[in-house]
Amino acid sequence: MADTKAVSTAEQGGMKKTLSLWNFFTIGFGAIIGTGWVLQVGDWMVVGGGPVPAMIAFLLGAIFLVPIGAVFGELTAAIPISGGIVEYVDRSFGRIPSYITGWLLALGNGILCPWEAIAISTLVSDMFGSLPGLEWLRAFKLYTILGADVYLIPTVIALGFAAYVIYLNLRGAQSAAKLQAFLTKALLCGMLLAMGISIVTGSPENAMPVFSQVTNAGGSEPATSAGNLFAGIVSVLVLTPFFYAGFDTIPQQAEEAAEGLNWNKFGKIISLALLAAGGFYIVCIYSFGTILPWHEFVESPVPALACLKNINMILYIIMLCIATLGPMGPMNSFYGATSRIMLAMGRKGQLPEQFAEVDPKSGAPRLACMVLAVITVIGPFLGKNMLIPLTNVSALAFIFSCTMVAFACLRMRYTEPDLPRPYKVPGGKFGIVLACLAGCIIIGLLVLPFSPASLNLVEWSIVIGWLVVGLILMFATKAKKA
């Protein structure tokens, strides 16, 4: 039995209860995977010094995050409400820490909606636009921003994809979940395609040597900054939180779980999505790393597509279509999750009360969805270089919020020991402490100056600016209510 206080909140909120365990799995898995495995698998090999260090890093990244996923499972099963992260931290540490946590997670998740729209526009212009007969896709250049050309037709196509995601989310969680189920199957087809090509044309010997430095094309400085296997693994490991971001989208929509859902199994779904995503990444790295000798593979800008283009044009187009559909998965999941975070903050009085209103027919949070719609459709107009500084910002905001949830879970074991918990973190309090430590370690890797993934001045300015705006909004909301 879940917490009665939370259940009553859910009943008053008007959210539609339609999501199954499979829906929750596809929401999280699709949010994690996206299209990064196609666009950046070569970069992972370069940074790590080979496919093997990259595979080990993604395995360790999943293992690091599984305890955090289990923490989310325990708290969500006990308090199944939308945007529950705001509630967990509020009950444990109070209003301001709760607001900071929710506001940062809204930043980290919300950024990825326009980011994915840009990814679609970039794939259409750079990849489809380079195919014979499709040069017209790049015939009408609008402008250049930060060195990136923005073309009319790819922008319109990306807007169409974004509009479809927005429409489904306005219709409610079930409509969005159906899209996510389809996209999950498409991503799995992409992985199977890469595996099949690797088995037929590749060789494990192509992944050798296990570690070696790779130089930039036309340059003398090594692109692989690591000097040994261990350093190569660490160099990729600090990047993995960004590529695993998305499992938190599962608990954000817990209030819309179907009646009679097994909450013990729900608690395991989050960790299962993480491990499945880890397996997906590892298989893809191995498959692409063995199709060709990996030193040759990484020479192209988008090697996962370039190598297929040289093998078979039909396979290339199929993979390109899958890669273009891929960004819709994270966009769909993060759109739903971020709107539920804003909903929760509206219910807690941390944002204007209009954010707490849901559509009586669809159960979707109306104002939050409209705000995200505006943010998302701006994306394709910004150019592919505009949101690069936001990648590390998103990773920091995400892992900070997850770590706060881990500490909240640990504190609630003492402050609310009688809270019904259908699912508990394996290992009890020790398992929760592991989640806290994992989160702190990853945060350290993102903020310590000597780390390869540490934030720069521009990125810190974004974080601090976002927090200042958030605190002003919070106190303005509080003053208005008073």
N, C-alpha and C positions, 0 to 999 in steps of 0.2 A: 504494500500500500504506500503510495507516494504521500508526501507531506500535504496535509489537509488544507493548510493555508495557501499553498501553491495551487492546489486543485481549484479552490474557490476563485482564485485570481484568474485562472484559465477560463472558468465558466463565465465570469463576468466580462472577459475580454472579447468574446465573440469569435474566437479563432476556430476555423473549421478543422475537425479531427479526421484526417484522411491518410496520413503518411504511414506506410508499412516499414518493417525492418529493411526490406530491399530498397525502398525509396531512400531511407536514411543512408544506407551504404552507398548508393549511387550518388547522392548529394555530396558526401564527403570524398569519395574516390574521384569523382569528376572534378571537384574543386582542386584537389591536389595535383592531378595529372596535367590537365590542360594541354598545352602544345609545347611546353618547354623542352620535353624530351626530343622533339624533332628539331627545334631551333638551336638548342644549346648542348646537345650530347657531345659534339666535337669539342666545345669549350671545356667541358668537364674533363675530357681526356687530356687536353693540353695543360690545364691547370694542375691536374694530378700527376701528369707524367706518364699517362697510359690508361687503358681501360680497366686494368686490375685495381689500381689505387682508387679510381672513381667508383668502382663497384663496392669496394670495401667501405669507402666513405659513406655511400648511400645506405649500406647495410647498418653501419654504426649510427647514422642519423636517425633511421627508423627505430633502432633499439633505444636511443636516447629519448625519443619522443613518446614511446609506448607508455611509460609510466604517467606522462602528462595526459595522454589520451585516456588512461584508466581513471585518472582523477576526474576528468570531465564526465566519464561514464558514471562514477559514483554520485557526483553532485546532481547531474541531470536526471538520473533515475529517481533520486530522492526529491528533487524540486523541478519537475518538468514544465518549465515556463519559457516563453520566448525571450531571447536575450538574457538567459539565466545568469550569465557571467556578471551582470550588473547586480543582481540580487545576491549572489554568493559573496561577493566582495563587500557589499553593503552590510550584510548580516555579520560579517567577520571583522571588518576594519572601519566601517563608517562611510558617510556620504561622500567626502572628497576623494578618498582612495578609490571608491566605487566609480565615481564620475571619471576620474583620470583613466582608470582601466577601460571603462566602456568607450570613452571618447577616443583613446588611442587605438582600440580595436576597430572602431568605426573608421578611423583613418587607414589602418593597415588593410582592412577588408575592402573599404570603399574605393581605395586607389586602384584596385585590381579590376574594377568594372570598366573604366575608360582605358586602362592598360591593355585589356584583352581586345577592346574595340580597335585600338591602334595595331595590335598584332594581326588582326584580320586584314585591315587596310594594307599593312606592310606585305603580307603574304600575297595579296591580290596584285599589288603593284610590282613588287620585286620578283615574284616567282611566276605567277600566271602571265604577267606583262612581258616576261622574257621569252614566252613560247611563240613559235612561228604562227602568225595570223592573229595573235592577241596583243600586238603592240599598241593597238588603239586604246587599251586600258590605261596607258600612260600618255595619251595624246593631249590631254587638257590639264596642264599643270596650274594649280591655283596660286601657290606661293612656296617659298622656302623658309623654314623656321628652324633655327639652331642647326643649320646645315642639312636638314632633312627636307626633301621635296614632298609636297602634299598634292596629290592628283585628285581630280574631280570624281571620276568613275569609281576608283577604289574606295573613296570616302563615302560615296552614296551606297555602295555595296555593304561596307562596314556598318553604316547607319541602318540599313535594312536588317542585318543580323541583330544589331542592338535593339531595334524597335520590336523585333519578334520576342526577344527575351523580356523586354519591358512589358509587352502585352501579356505574355503568359504569367508573369509575376503579379500583374494587376488582376488577373483572373483568379489567382489563388495558388496555394502551395501545390495542390494536386496537378494542376496543369504544368507547372514548372518541373515537377518531379517526373512527369512523362517524358519531357524533353531530355532530362538528365539520364533516364534509363536508356534512351536511344543513343545518346552521345557516349555513354559508357561502353555500349556494344561496339560503336565505331572505333573507339580507342583500342579496345581489345583486338579488333580486326587489324589495326595498324601494327600492334605488337606482334601478332601472329604472322603478318606479312614480312616483317623484318626478320623474325625467327626463321621463316621458311627460306628466305633468300640466303641467310647465313648458313643454313644446313646444306643447301644445294650448291652454292658457289663459294662459300667461305671456308675458313680453317682456323682452329684454335691457335695455330702458329702465328696468325696475323696479329694476335694480341700481344706478341712478344716484341721487344723485351718488356718485362713487367714494369720497369721504371726507366725513363730516360727523359732528358730535357728536350723541349721542342722550341725551335726559334720561330719568330714571327716571319711571315712571308715577306721576303725582300728586306728583312732587318737582321741585325746582328745580335740584338739583345734577346735573351731567352724569354719566351712567353711563359715557360714553366719556371716560376721563381723558386720552387722547392729544389733542394739539393739531394734529397734521398727519398726512399719509398715512404718512410713515416711522415716526413714533411709534406709529401705529395698528398697523402691521405688527409692530413689535417687541413691542407689548403682547400680541398673540396668539401670537407666536413663542415667548415664554417659557412659554406654556401647552401647547404641542404635545408636549413630552416625555411628559407624562402620557397623552395620547391616542394616542401611538405606542408606549407601553410594551406589551410583549407579543411583540415579535419575538425576544426572548431565550428564549421558551418553546420555540423550534425546537431550538436546540442542547442544551437541558437533557434532551431525550429521545433524543439521537443514538444511544445504546447500543441502542435498540430498532429501529434501522434494519433493513430487510429485507436478507437476504443478496444480495450482488451489486449493492448500491446504487452508483450513480455518484457518488463523493464530490466530483468536480469540479463536477458539476451541483448537488449539495447545497450547496456553498459559495455558489452564486449564488441559491439559493432564499430565503435570509434577506433579501438586498437586494431581491429581486423582491417578497417579501411587503410590505416597507416601501414600495416604489414603488407597488404596487397599492393599498395602504391610502391612500397620499397621493392617488392618482388618485380613489379612492372618495370621500374627504373633499372634494376640490375639486369633483367633479361634484355632490355633495349640496349643498354651500354654494351653488353656482351655481344649481342647480335650485330650491331653496327660496327663494333670494334674488331669483328672477325670476318666481315664481308671482304674487306681489303686489308692489307697491312696498315696498321692504324696510323703510322706516320704519313702515309699517302692519304688516308681518309680525312685527316684533319686539315688538309691544305685548302679545301674549299670553304667559302664563307658559311654555307649551310650544308655541311657534308652529308647529313642524313638524306637529304633530297638529291644532292649532286651525285652521290654514288649510285642511286637508283636510276637517275637520268642516263647514266652511262651504261647501265645494265639492260634496262628495258623501259621505253618511254611510257608504256601503258601502266606499268607498276609505279613509275614516277608520278603520273597524274593521279592515280588512285591514292597514293600516300599524300600528295599535295592537297587533295580534296579532304582527306581525313585531318590533315594538319590545319586546314582552314576552318573546319568545323570545330576543332579542338578548343579554341578560346571561348566558345559559347558555354562550355561546361563550367569553368571557373566563373565566368561572368554571371551565369545563371545562379550558381550556388552562393557566390559572394553578394549578389544582389539581394537574394532572399535573407541571408544571414545578417547583412548590414542593416536592412530595413527592420529586422526584429530587434537588433541592438538599440536602434533609435526608438522603437516602440517601447522597449523596456525602460529606457531612460525617460521617456515621456510619462510612463506610468509612475516612475519614482519621483517625478517633479524635477528631474535634472534637465529636461528640455521642455519647451512649451507644451502644454497639455494636448494641443492638436496632434502631436506625434503619437499620442496614446489611442487615437481613434482608428478603428478598423472598419472596413467596408462591410455592411451587414450581409451582403450577398456572397462576396468572395472570401471574406475573412482576412483580406490583405490590409496591412497598415497603409492607409492612403497617402498621407503627407510624406512619410518616409520614402515610399515608392516613387512619388513624384520628384522629391529632391534627388534621389539616386538616378532617376531618368534624365534629369538635366545634366548631372555630372557625367553620366555614361555617354550621352550623345555628343558631348564636347570632345571626347577622346580622339576620334578620327581627324579632327581639325588641328590637333596639337603637333602632329609629326612624330616619327618614331624615336627621336632623340629627346623629346620633352620630358618623358617620365623616367628616364634612366636613373636620375638621382633618387627617385622615390622607391626603387627596389629595396635598398638597404633599410630605408625608413619603414617600409611595409614589414620587413622581416623583424626589425626591432620592436615595432608596435605589437606585432603578433605574438612574439615570444615573451615580451613583458607581460602582456595580458594573460597568457597561459600560465606564466610563473605565479602571478598574483592569484590565479584560481587554485594552483597547487597549495600555496600557503593558506588560502581560505579553507580548503578541504582539510588541511592539517589542524587548523584552529577550531573548525567546527566539530572535529572528533572530540574535542575537550569541552567546547561551549554548548554543543547540542548532541550529546552522546545518545540520546533516545530518539533522534530523528530516524524514521524508518528508511533504511537503505536497502532497496531490492538488489543492488549490486554494490560490492565493495572492492576497493583496490586490492589486487593480490599482494600478500605480504603485509597487509594492514598499515599501520603508521610508518613502518620502515619503507614500504613501497611508496607512500606519499612523500617521505623525506627524499627518496631517490628522485622523484619528480621535481621537487624543489631544487635539489642540487643540479639536476640536468638543465633546468631552466636558467639557473644562475650561471652555469658554465657557458651556455650558448650566448647569454646576454653579455658576459665578459668578452667572448670572442668578437662580438659586434661593436663593443665600445672601447676596448683597450687599444691604444694607439698602435701597438706593434702587430695587431692582428690584420691579416689581409682583407678582412671584411669590415674593418672599423669604419664608422661614419665619418665623413669629411665635414667641413664647415658649412657647406650648403645644406647638407642633409640634417645636421644639428639645427640649423636655422629653421628648417621646415618643421621639425619635431617641436621645438620651443614655441614657434609661432602658432602651431596648431593647438598646443596646450594653453597658451595665453588666450586665444580666441575662445577656446572651450570654457575656461574659467570665467571669462567675462560673460559668456552666454549663461553659464550656470547661475552666477550671482544675479544677473538681470532677470532670469526666470524666477529665482527665489524672491527678489524684491517685488516683482509683479504680483506674485501670489500673496505676499504680505500686504 
